[in-house]
Amino acid sequence: MGACRDAGVDEDGARTFVEDESAGLQDVRMVVREQTGNGVDGMPYTVFEERRRDFMLVGAKAVGSI
């Protein structure tokens, strides 16, 4: 609840969200299915969208290796 207050979410909305375990579950499942279809099978997964093509980085990368 403290994080919600710090983010400026009203008390009633925050309480509803925090106490309801199924809130947003449908949306999360839909996004997981979509990304599975895109070939994402691990985290972190970052996509940089460019004009001509997209660049994808999958998994942890060492500093300076990119």
mmJSON file of the N, C-alpha and C atoms, coordinates in Angstrom:
{"data_MODEL":{"atom_site":{
"group_PDB":["ATOM","ATOM","ATOM","ATOM","ATOM","ATOM","ATOM","ATOM","ATOM","ATOM","ATOM","ATOM","ATOM","ATOM","ATOM","ATOM","ATOM","ATOM","ATOM","ATOM","ATOM","ATOM","ATOM","ATOM","ATOM","ATOM","ATOM","ATOM","ATOM","ATOM","ATOM","ATOM","ATOM","ATOM","ATOM","ATOM","ATOM","ATOM","ATOM","ATOM","ATOM","ATOM","ATOM","ATOM","ATOM","ATOM","ATOM","ATOM","ATOM","ATOM","ATOM","ATOM","ATOM","ATOM","ATOM","ATOM","ATOM","ATOM","ATOM","ATOM","ATOM","ATOM","ATOM","ATOM","ATOM","ATOM","ATOM","ATOM","ATOM","ATOM","ATOM","ATOM","ATOM","ATOM","ATOM","ATOM","ATOM","ATOM","ATOM","ATOM","ATOM","ATOM","ATOM","ATOM","ATOM","ATOM","ATOM","ATOM","ATOM","ATOM","ATOM","ATOM","ATOM","ATOM","ATOM","ATOM","ATOM","ATOM","ATOM","ATOM","ATOM","ATOM","ATOM","ATOM","ATOM","ATOM","ATOM","ATOM","ATOM","ATOM","ATOM","ATOM","ATOM","ATOM","ATOM","ATOM","ATOM","ATOM","ATOM","ATOM","ATOM","ATOM","ATOM","ATOM","ATOM","ATOM","ATOM","ATOM","ATOM","ATOM","ATOM","ATOM","ATOM","ATOM","ATOM","ATOM","ATOM","ATOM","ATOM","ATOM","ATOM","ATOM","ATOM","ATOM","ATOM","ATOM","ATOM","ATOM","ATOM","ATOM","ATOM","ATOM","ATOM","ATOM","ATOM","ATOM","ATOM","ATOM","ATOM","ATOM","ATOM","ATOM","ATOM","ATOM","ATOM","ATOM","ATOM","ATOM","ATOM","ATOM","ATOM","ATOM","ATOM","ATOM","ATOM","ATOM","ATOM","ATOM","ATOM","ATOM","ATOM","ATOM","ATOM","ATOM","ATOM","ATOM","ATOM","ATOM","ATOM","ATOM","ATOM","ATOM","ATOM","ATOM","ATOM","ATOM","ATOM","ATOM"],
"id":[1,2,3,4,5,6,7,8,9,10,11,12,13,14,15,16,17,18,19,20,21,22,23,24,25,26,27,28,29,30,31,32,33,34,35,36,37,38,39,40,41,42,43,44,45,46,47,48,49,50,51,52,53,54,55,56,57,58,59,60,61,62,63,64,65,66,67,68,69,70,71,72,73,74,75,76,77,78,79,80,81,82,83,84,85,86,87,88,89,90,91,92,93,94,95,96,97,98,99,100,101,102,103,104,105,106,107,108,109,110,111,112,113,114,115,116,117,118,119,120,121,122,123,124,125,126,127,128,129,130,131,132,133,134,135,136,137,138,139,140,141,142,143,144,145,146,147,148,149,150,151,152,153,154,155,156,157,158,159,160,161,162,163,164,165,166,167,168,169,170,171,172,173,174,175,176,177,178,179,180,181,182,183,184,185,186,187,188,189,190,191,192,193,194,195,196,197,198],
"type_symbol":["N","C","C","N","C","C","N","C","C","N","C","C","N","C","C","N","C","C","N","C","C","N","C","C","N","C","C","N","C","C","N","C","C","N","C","C","N","C","C","N","C","C","N","C","C","N","C","C","N","C","C","N","C","C","N","C","C","N","C","C","N","C","C","N","C","C","N","C","C","N","C","C","N","C","C","N","C","C","N","C","C","N","C","C","N","C","C","N","C","C","N","C","C","N","C","C","N","C","C","N","C","C","N","C","C","N","C","C","N","C","C","N","C","C","N","C","C","N","C","C","N","C","C","N","C","C","N","C","C","N","C","C","N","C","C","N","C","C","N","C","C","N","C","C","N","C","C","N","C","C","N","C","C","N","C","C","N","C","C","N","C","C","N","C","C","N","C","C","N","C","C","N","C","C","N","C","C","N","C","C","N","C","C","N","C","C","N","C","C","N","C","C","N","C","C","N","C","C"],
"label_atom_id":["N","CA","C","N","CA","C","N","CA","C","N","CA","C","N","CA","C","N","CA","C","N","CA","C","N","CA","C","N","CA","C","N","CA","C","N","CA","C","N","CA","C","N","CA","C","N","CA","C","N","CA","C","N","CA","C","N","CA","C","N","CA","C","N","CA","C","N","CA","C","N","CA","C","N","CA","C","N","CA","C","N","CA","C","N","CA","C","N","CA","C","N","CA","C","N","CA","C","N","CA","C","N","CA","C","N","CA","C","N","CA","C","N","CA","C","N","CA","C","N","CA","C","N","CA","C","N","CA","C","N","CA","C","N","CA","C","N","CA","C","N","CA","C","N","CA","C","N","CA","C","N","CA","C","N","CA","C","N","CA","C","N","CA","C","N","CA","C","N","CA","C","N","CA","C","N","CA","C","N","CA","C","N","CA","C","N","CA","C","N","CA","C","N","CA","C","N","CA","C","N","CA","C","N","CA","C","N","CA","C","N","CA","C","N","CA","C","N","CA","C","N","CA","C","N","CA","C","N","CA","C"],
"label_alt_id":[null,null,null,null,null,null,null,null,null,null,null,null,null,null,null,null,null,null,null,null,null,null,null,null,null,null,null,null,null,null,null,null,null,null,null,null,null,null,null,null,null,null,null,null,null,null,null,null,null,null,null,null,null,null,null,null,null,null,null,null,null,null,null,null,null,null,null,null,null,null,null,null,null,null,null,null,null,null,null,null,null,null,null,null,null,null,null,null,null,null,null,null,null,null,null,null,null,null,null,null,null,null,null,null,null,null,null,null,null,null,null,null,null,null,null,null,null,null,null,null,null,null,null,null,null,null,null,null,null,null,null,null,null,null,null,null,null,null,null,null,null,null,null,null,null,null,null,null,null,null,null,null,null,null,null,null,null,null,null,null,null,null,null,null,null,null,null,null,null,null,null,null,null,null,null,null,null,null,null,null,null,null,null,null,null,null,null,null,null,null,null,null,null,null,null,null,null,null],
"label_comp_id":["MET","MET","MET","GLY","GLY","GLY","ALA","ALA","ALA","CYS","CYS","CYS","ARG","ARG","ARG","ASP","ASP","ASP","ALA","ALA","ALA","GLY","GLY","GLY","VAL","VAL","VAL","ASP","ASP","ASP","GLU","GLU","GLU","ASP","ASP","ASP","GLY","GLY","GLY","ALA","ALA","ALA","ARG","ARG","ARG","THR","THR","THR","PHE","PHE","PHE","VAL","VAL","VAL","GLU","GLU","GLU","ASP","ASP","ASP","GLU","GLU","GLU","SER","SER","SER","ALA","ALA","ALA","GLY","GLY","GLY","LEU","LEU","LEU","GLN","GLN","GLN","ASP","ASP","ASP","VAL","VAL","VAL","ARG","ARG","ARG","MET","MET","MET","VAL","VAL","VAL","VAL","VAL","VAL","ARG","ARG","ARG","GLU","GLU","GLU","GLN","GLN","GLN","THR","THR","THR","GLY","GLY","GLY","ASN","ASN","ASN","GLY","GLY","GLY","VAL","VAL","VAL","ASP","ASP","ASP","GLY","GLY","GLY","MET","MET","MET","PRO","PRO","PRO","TYR","TYR","TYR","THR","THR","THR","VAL","VAL","VAL","PHE","PHE","PHE","GLU","GLU","GLU","GLU","GLU","GLU","ARG","ARG","ARG","ARG","ARG","ARG","ARG","ARG","ARG","ASP","ASP","ASP","PHE","PHE","PHE","MET","MET","MET","LEU","LEU","LEU","VAL","VAL","VAL","GLY","GLY","GLY","ALA","ALA","ALA","LYS","LYS","LYS","ALA","ALA","ALA","VAL","VAL","VAL","GLY","GLY","GLY","SER","SER","SER","ILE","ILE","ILE"],
"label_asym_id":["A","A","A","A","A","A","A","A","A","A","A","A","A","A","A","A","A","A","A","A","A","A","A","A","A","A","A","A","A","A","A","A","A","A","A","A","A","A","A","A","A","A","A","A","A","A","A","A","A","A","A","A","A","A","A","A","A","A","A","A","A","A","A","A","A","A","A","A","A","A","A","A","A","A","A","A","A","A","A","A","A","A","A","A","A","A","A","A","A","A","A","A","A","A","A","A","A","A","A","A","A","A","A","A","A","A","A","A","A","A","A","A","A","A","A","A","A","A","A","A","A","A","A","A","A","A","A","A","A","A","A","A","A","A","A","A","A","A","A","A","A","A","A","A","A","A","A","A","A","A","A","A","A","A","A","A","A","A","A","A","A","A","A","A","A","A","A","A","A","A","A","A","A","A","A","A","A","A","A","A","A","A","A","A","A","A","A","A","A","A","A","A","A","A","A","A","A","A"],
"label_entity_id":["1","1","1","1","1","1","1","1","1","1","1","1","1","1","1","1","1","1","1","1","1","1","1","1","1","1","1","1","1","1","1","1","1","1","1","1","1","1","1","1","1","1","1","1","1","1","1","1","1","1","1","1","1","1","1","1","1","1","1","1","1","1","1","1","1","1","1","1","1","1","1","1","1","1","1","1","1","1","1","1","1","1","1","1","1","1","1","1","1","1","1","1","1","1","1","1","1","1","1","1","1","1","1","1","1","1","1","1","1","1","1","1","1","1","1","1","1","1","1","1","1","1","1","1","1","1","1","1","1","1","1","1","1","1","1","1","1","1","1","1","1","1","1","1","1","1","1","1","1","1","1","1","1","1","1","1","1","1","1","1","1","1","1","1","1","1","1","1","1","1","1","1","1","1","1","1","1","1","1","1","1","1","1","1","1","1","1","1","1","1","1","1","1","1","1","1","1","1"],
"label_seq_id":[1,1,1,2,2,2,3,3,3,4,4,4,5,5,5,6,6,6,7,7,7,8,8,8,9,9,9,10,10,10,11,11,11,12,12,12,13,13,13,14,14,14,15,15,15,16,16,16,17,17,17,18,18,18,19,19,19,20,20,20,21,21,21,22,22,22,23,23,23,24,24,24,25,25,25,26,26,26,27,27,27,28,28,28,29,29,29,30,30,30,31,31,31,32,32,32,33,33,33,34,34,34,35,35,35,36,36,36,37,37,37,38,38,38,39,39,39,40,40,40,41,41,41,42,42,42,43,43,43,44,44,44,45,45,45,46,46,46,47,47,47,48,48,48,49,49,49,50,50,50,51,51,51,52,52,52,53,53,53,54,54,54,55,55,55,56,56,56,57,57,57,58,58,58,59,59,59,60,60,60,61,61,61,62,62,62,63,63,63,64,64,64,65,65,65,66,66,66],
"pdbx_PDB_ins_code":[null,null,null,null,null,null,null,null,null,null,null,null,null,null,null,null,null,null,null,null,null,null,null,null,null,null,null,null,null,null,null,null,null,null,null,null,null,null,null,null,null,null,null,null,null,null,null,null,null,null,null,null,null,null,null,null,null,null,null,null,null,null,null,null,null,null,null,null,null,null,null,null,null,null,null,null,null,null,null,null,null,null,null,null,null,null,null,null,null,null,null,null,null,null,null,null,null,null,null,null,null,null,null,null,null,null,null,null,null,null,null,null,null,null,null,null,null,null,null,null,null,null,null,null,null,null,null,null,null,null,null,null,null,null,null,null,null,null,null,null,null,null,null,null,null,null,null,null,null,null,null,null,null,null,null,null,null,null,null,null,null,null,null,null,null,null,null,null,null,null,null,null,null,null,null,null,null,null,null,null,null,null,null,null,null,null,null,null,null,null,null,null,null,null,null,null,null,null],
"Cartn_x":[0.821,0.0,0.868,1.996,2.897,3.417,3.758,4.248,3.161,1.914,0.789,0.597,0.686,0.558,1.674,2.895,4.039,3.874,3.184,2.973,1.785,1.051,-0.073,-1.388,-1.466,-2.714,-3.634,-4.927,-5.853,-6.031,-6.353,-6.428,-7.39,-8.587,-9.576,-9.12,-8.597,-8.111,-6.937,-6.048,-4.891,-5.322,-6.244,-6.703,-7.368,-8.204,-8.857,-7.822,-6.817,-5.78,-4.938,-4.526,-3.636,-4.353,-5.605,-6.319,-6.893,-7.101,-7.684,-6.575,-6.332,-5.246,-5.486,-6.74,-7.027,-7.06,-6.861,-6.875,-5.723,-6.042,-5.026,-4.511,-4.959,-4.449,-4.733,-5.923,-6.294,-5.354,-5.048,-4.146,-2.742,-2.261,-0.918,-0.848,-1.852,-1.865,-1.872,-2.637,-2.703,-1.336,-0.648,0.66,1.697,1.628,2.555,2.356,1.1,0.826,1.352,1.149,1.621,3.133,3.849,5.304,5.832,5.134,5.528,5.433,4.379,4.233,5.323,5.888,6.985,8.343,8.351,9.605,10.329,9.719,10.353,10.246,11.392,11.365,12.233,12.701,13.521,13.511,14.06,14.108,15.547,16.006,15.307,15.262,14.289,14.085,13.802,14.682,14.568,14.527,13.589,13.472,13.658,14.574,14.778,14.179,13.139,12.465,13.11,13.556,14.194,13.326,13.688,12.901,12.98,14.159,14.336,14.253,14.668,14.586,14.668,14.276,14.295,15.517,16.038,17.142,16.624,16.977,16.524,17.721,17.654,18.659,17.955,18.437,17.812,18.817,18.395,19.257,20.128,20.789,21.653,22.889,23.328,24.502,25.536,26.797,27.869,27.999,28.391,28.573,29.64,29.343,30.29,30.28,29.456,29.431,28.443,27.699,26.663,27.194],
"Cartn_y":[-1.187,0.0,1.254,1.169,2.317,2.696,1.692,1.972,2.615,2.176,2.77,4.228,4.493,5.881,6.747,6.209,6.959,7.253,6.344,6.519,7.421,7.812,8.717,8.026,6.708,5.974,6.213,6.465,6.73,5.484,5.686,4.61,3.499,3.855,2.836,2.002,2.656,1.937,1.037,1.519,0.721,-0.498,-0.304,-1.415,-2.497,-2.073,-3.027,-3.817,-3.133,-3.79,-4.744,-4.303,-5.101,-6.327,-6.178,-7.287,-8.278,-7.904,-8.803,-9.485,-10.763,-11.499,-11.711,-11.67,-11.913,-10.63,-9.487,-8.212,-8.182,-8.01,-7.943,-9.288,-10.377,-11.708,-12.045,-11.729,-11.992,-11.256,-9.997,-9.215,-9.803,-10.219,-10.796,-12.087,-12.929,-14.194,-13.927,-12.931,-12.596,-12.127,-11.291,-10.787,-11.91,-12.82,-13.954,-14.821,-15.103,-15.892,-15.188,-13.889,-13.127,-13.22,-13.022,-13.055,-14.464,-15.468,-16.848,-17.094,-16.576,-16.676,-15.935,-14.897,-14.144,-14.809,-15.93,-16.645,-16.255,-15.46,-15.062,-16.226,-16.69,-17.789,-17.513,-16.297,-15.958,-14.468,-14.102,-12.697,-12.339,-11.158,-10.028,-10.15,-9.516,-9.528,-8.09,-7.497,-6.09,-5.956,-5.161,-4.915,-3.428,-3.113,-1.737,-1.641,-0.847,-0.723,0.392,0.041,0.986,1.129,2.041,2.252,1.072,0.543,-0.531,-1.925,-2.091,-3.406,-3.236,-4.273,-4.259,-5.028,-4.614,-5.309,-5.918,-7.168,-7.85,-8.306,-8.081,-8.579,-9.511,-10.745,-11.739,-12.174,-12.184,-12.615,-11.493,-11.782,-10.792,-10.554,-9.336,-8.961,-8.303,-8.586,-7.949,-6.501,-5.64,-4.234,-4.094,-3.333,-3.111,-4.15,-5.187,-6.243,-5.947,-4.873,-4.582,-3.596],
"Cartn_z":[0.0,0.0,0.0,0.694,0.752,-0.627,-1.445,-2.795,-3.637,-3.455,-4.184,-3.781,-2.481,-2.01,-2.584,-2.568,-3.102,-4.592,-5.302,-6.739,-7.037,-5.997,-6.192,-6.499,-6.264,-6.498,-5.312,-5.601,-4.502,-3.627,-2.379,-1.375,-1.776,-2.245,-2.612,-3.799,-4.818,-5.99,-5.657,-4.808,-4.407,-3.604,-2.668,-1.834,-2.699,-3.654,-4.552,-5.33,-5.862,-6.658,-5.818,-4.633,-3.784,-3.231,-2.85,-2.221,-3.215,-4.462,-5.457,-6.245,-5.947,-6.596,-8.091,-8.523,-9.933,-10.761,-10.126,-10.865,-11.861,-13.123,-14.167,-14.64,-14.031,-14.384,-15.843,-16.315,-17.708,-18.664,-18.36,-19.211,-19.225,-18.066,-17.98,-18.786,-18.658,-19.419,-20.923,-21.358,-22.774,-23.283,-22.515,-22.933,-22.944,-21.981,-21.951,-23.189,-23.548,-24.754,-26.005,-26.075,-27.231,-27.357,-26.258,-26.316,-26.551,-26.063,-26.349,-27.851,-28.474,-29.925,-30.673,-30.066,-30.671,-30.45,-29.751,-29.518,-28.251,-27.394,-26.145,-25.162,-24.67,-23.703,-22.484,-22.327,-21.167,-20.914,-19.79,-19.398,-19.081,-19.209,-19.806,-21.321,-21.926,-23.364,-23.776,-24.548,-24.91,-26.421,-26.921,-28.356,-28.606,-29.497,-29.946,-31.336,-31.487,-32.77,-33.581,-34.773,-35.686,-36.93,-37.797,-39.017,-39.968,-40.147,-41.135,-40.538,-39.294,-38.652,-37.15,-36.431,-34.972,-34.478,-33.32,-32.68,-31.389,-31.14,-29.925,-29.111,-27.821,-26.888,-25.923,-25.834,-24.969,-23.922,-22.669,-21.576,-21.05,-19.955,-19.309,-20.178,-20.25,-21.038,-20.121,-20.377,-19.622,-20.049,-19.146,-19.447,-20.53,-21.549,-22.616,-23.721,-23.607,-24.626,-25.738,-25.603,-26.605,-27.605],
"occupancy":[1.0,1.0,1.0,1.0,1.0,1.0,1.0,1.0,1.0,1.0,1.0,1.0,1.0,1.0,1.0,1.0,1.0,1.0,1.0,1.0,1.0,1.0,1.0,1.0,1.0,1.0,1.0,1.0,1.0,1.0,1.0,1.0,1.0,1.0,1.0,1.0,1.0,1.0,1.0,1.0,1.0,1.0,1.0,1.0,1.0,1.0,1.0,1.0,1.0,1.0,1.0,1.0,1.0,1.0,1.0,1.0,1.0,1.0,1.0,1.0,1.0,1.0,1.0,1.0,1.0,1.0,1.0,1.0,1.0,1.0,1.0,1.0,1.0,1.0,1.0,1.0,1.0,1.0,1.0,1.0,1.0,1.0,1.0,1.0,1.0,1.0,1.0,1.0,1.0,1.0,1.0,1.0,1.0,1.0,1.0,1.0,1.0,1.0,1.0,1.0,1.0,1.0,1.0,1.0,1.0,1.0,1.0,1.0,1.0,1.0,1.0,1.0,1.0,1.0,1.0,1.0,1.0,1.0,1.0,1.0,1.0,1.0,1.0,1.0,1.0,1.0,1.0,1.0,1.0,1.0,1.0,1.0,1.0,1.0,1.0,1.0,1.0,1.0,1.0,1.0,1.0,1.0,1.0,1.0,1.0,1.0,1.0,1.0,1.0,1.0,1.0,1.0,1.0,1.0,1.0,1.0,1.0,1.0,1.0,1.0,1.0,1.0,1.0,1.0,1.0,1.0,1.0,1.0,1.0,1.0,1.0,1.0,1.0,1.0,1.0,1.0,1.0,1.0,1.0,1.0,1.0,1.0,1.0,1.0,1.0,1.0,1.0,1.0,1.0,1.0,1.0,1.0,1.0,1.0,1.0,1.0,1.0,1.0],
"B_iso_or_equiv":[0.0,0.0,0.0,0.0,0.0,0.0,0.0,0.0,0.0,0.0,0.0,0.0,0.0,0.0,0.0,0.0,0.0,0.0,0.0,0.0,0.0,0.0,0.0,0.0,0.0,0.0,0.0,0.0,0.0,0.0,0.0,0.0,0.0,0.0,0.0,0.0,0.0,0.0,0.0,0.0,0.0,0.0,0.0,0.0,0.0,0.0,0.0,0.0,0.0,0.0,0.0,0.0,0.0,0.0,0.0,0.0,0.0,0.0,0.0,0.0,0.0,0.0,0.0,0.0,0.0,0.0,0.0,0.0,0.0,0.0,0.0,0.0,0.0,0.0,0.0,0.0,0.0,0.0,0.0,0.0,0.0,0.0,0.0,0.0,0.0,0.0,0.0,0.0,0.0,0.0,0.0,0.0,0.0,0.0,0.0,0.0,0.0,0.0,0.0,0.0,0.0,0.0,0.0,0.0,0.0,0.0,0.0,0.0,0.0,0.0,0.0,0.0,0.0,0.0,0.0,0.0,0.0,0.0,0.0,0.0,0.0,0.0,0.0,0.0,0.0,0.0,0.0,0.0,0.0,0.0,0.0,0.0,0.0,0.0,0.0,0.0,0.0,0.0,0.0,0.0,0.0,0.0,0.0,0.0,0.0,0.0,0.0,0.0,0.0,0.0,0.0,0.0,0.0,0.0,0.0,0.0,0.0,0.0,0.0,0.0,0.0,0.0,0.0,0.0,0.0,0.0,0.0,0.0,0.0,0.0,0.0,0.0,0.0,0.0,0.0,0.0,0.0,0.0,0.0,0.0,0.0,0.0,0.0,0.0,0.0,0.0,0.0,0.0,0.0,0.0,0.0,0.0,0.0,0.0,0.0,0.0,0.0,0.0],
"pdbx_formal_charge":[null,null,null,null,null,null,null,null,null,null,null,null,null,null,null,null,null,null,null,null,null,null,null,null,null,null,null,null,null,null,null,null,null,null,null,null,null,null,null,null,null,null,null,null,null,null,null,null,null,null,null,null,null,null,null,null,null,null,null,null,null,null,null,null,null,null,null,null,null,null,null,null,null,null,null,null,null,null,null,null,null,null,null,null,null,null,null,null,null,null,null,null,null,null,null,null,null,null,null,null,null,null,null,null,null,null,null,null,null,null,null,null,null,null,null,null,null,null,null,null,null,null,null,null,null,null,null,null,null,null,null,null,null,null,null,null,null,null,null,null,null,null,null,null,null,null,null,null,null,null,null,null,null,null,null,null,null,null,null,null,null,null,null,null,null,null,null,null,null,null,null,null,null,null,null,null,null,null,null,null,null,null,null,null,null,null,null,null,null,null,null,null,null,null,null,null,null,null],
"auth_seq_id":[1,1,1,2,2,2,3,3,3,4,4,4,5,5,5,6,6,6,7,7,7,8,8,8,9,9,9,10,10,10,11,11,11,12,12,12,13,13,13,14,14,14,15,15,15,16,16,16,17,17,17,18,18,18,19,19,19,20,20,20,21,21,21,22,22,22,23,23,23,24,24,24,25,25,25,26,26,26,27,27,27,28,28,28,29,29,29,30,30,30,31,31,31,32,32,32,33,33,33,34,34,34,35,35,35,36,36,36,37,37,37,38,38,38,39,39,39,40,40,40,41,41,41,42,42,42,43,43,43,44,44,44,45,45,45,46,46,46,47,47,47,48,48,48,49,49,49,50,50,50,51,51,51,52,52,52,53,53,53,54,54,54,55,55,55,56,56,56,57,57,57,58,58,58,59,59,59,60,60,60,61,61,61,62,62,62,63,63,63,64,64,64,65,65,65,66,66,66],
"auth_comp_id":["MET","MET","MET","GLY","GLY","GLY","ALA","ALA","ALA","CYS","CYS","CYS","ARG","ARG","ARG","ASP","ASP","ASP","ALA","ALA","ALA","GLY","GLY","GLY","VAL","VAL","VAL","ASP","ASP","ASP","GLU","GLU","GLU","ASP","ASP","ASP","GLY","GLY","GLY","ALA","ALA","ALA","ARG","ARG","ARG","THR","THR","THR","PHE","PHE","PHE","VAL","VAL","VAL","GLU","GLU","GLU","ASP","ASP","ASP","GLU","GLU","GLU","SER","SER","SER","ALA","ALA","ALA","GLY","GLY","GLY","LEU","LEU","LEU","GLN","GLN","GLN","ASP","ASP","ASP","VAL","VAL","VAL","ARG","ARG","ARG","MET","MET","MET","VAL","VAL","VAL","VAL","VAL","VAL","ARG","ARG","ARG","GLU","GLU","GLU","GLN","GLN","GLN","THR","THR","THR","GLY","GLY","GLY","ASN","ASN","ASN","GLY","GLY","GLY","VAL","VAL","VAL","ASP","ASP","ASP","GLY","GLY","GLY","MET","MET","MET","PRO","PRO","PRO","TYR","TYR","TYR","THR","THR","THR","VAL","VAL","VAL","PHE","PHE","PHE","GLU","GLU","GLU","GLU","GLU","GLU","ARG","ARG","ARG","ARG","ARG","ARG","ARG","ARG","ARG","ASP","ASP","ASP","PHE","PHE","PHE","MET","MET","MET","LEU","LEU","LEU","VAL","VAL","VAL","GLY","GLY","GLY","ALA","ALA","ALA","LYS","LYS","LYS","ALA","ALA","ALA","VAL","VAL","VAL","GLY","GLY","GLY","SER","SER","SER","ILE","ILE","ILE"],
"auth_asym_id":["A","A","A","A","A","A","A","A","A","A","A","A","A","A","A","A","A","A","A","A","A","A","A","A","A","A","A","A","A","A","A","A","A","A","A","A","A","A","A","A","A","A","A","A","A","A","A","A","A","A","A","A","A","A","A","A","A","A","A","A","A","A","A","A","A","A","A","A","A","A","A","A","A","A","A","A","A","A","A","A","A","A","A","A","A","A","A","A","A","A","A","A","A","A","A","A","A","A","A","A","A","A","A","A","A","A","A","A","A","A","A","A","A","A","A","A","A","A","A","A","A","A","A","A","A","A","A","A","A","A","A","A","A","A","A","A","A","A","A","A","A","A","A","A","A","A","A","A","A","A","A","A","A","A","A","A","A","A","A","A","A","A","A","A","A","A","A","A","A","A","A","A","A","A","A","A","A","A","A","A","A","A","A","A","A","A","A","A","A","A","A","A","A","A","A","A","A","A"],
"auth_atom_id":["N","CA","C","N","CA","C","N","CA","C","N","CA","C","N","CA","C","N","CA","C","N","CA","C","N","CA","C","N","CA","C","N","CA","C","N","CA","C","N","CA","C","N","CA","C","N","CA","C","N","CA","C","N","CA","C","N","CA","C","N","CA","C","N","CA","C","N","CA","C","N","CA","C","N","CA","C","N","CA","C","N","CA","C","N","CA","C","N","CA","C","N","CA","C","N","CA","C","N","CA","C","N","CA","C","N","CA","C","N","CA","C","N","CA","C","N","CA","C","N","CA","C","N","CA","C","N","CA","C","N","CA","C","N","CA","C","N","CA","C","N","CA","C","N","CA","C","N","CA","C","N","CA","C","N","CA","C","N","CA","C","N","CA","C","N","CA","C","N","CA","C","N","CA","C","N","CA","C","N","CA","C","N","CA","C","N","CA","C","N","CA","C","N","CA","C","N","CA","C","N","CA","C","N","CA","C","N","CA","C","N","CA","C","N","CA","C","N","CA","C","N","CA","C","N","CA","C","N","CA","C"],
"pdbx_PDB_model_num":[1,1,1,1,1,1,1,1,1,1,1,1,1,1,1,1,1,1,1,1,1,1,1,1,1,1,1,1,1,1,1,1,1,1,1,1,1,1,1,1,1,1,1,1,1,1,1,1,1,1,1,1,1,1,1,1,1,1,1,1,1,1,1,1,1,1,1,1,1,1,1,1,1,1,1,1,1,1,1,1,1,1,1,1,1,1,1,1,1,1,1,1,1,1,1,1,1,1,1,1,1,1,1,1,1,1,1,1,1,1,1,1,1,1,1,1,1,1,1,1,1,1,1,1,1,1,1,1,1,1,1,1,1,1,1,1,1,1,1,1,1,1,1,1,1,1,1,1,1,1,1,1,1,1,1,1,1,1,1,1,1,1,1,1,1,1,1,1,1,1,1,1,1,1,1,1,1,1,1,1,1,1,1,1,1,1,1,1,1,1,1,1,1,1,1,1,1,1]
}}}
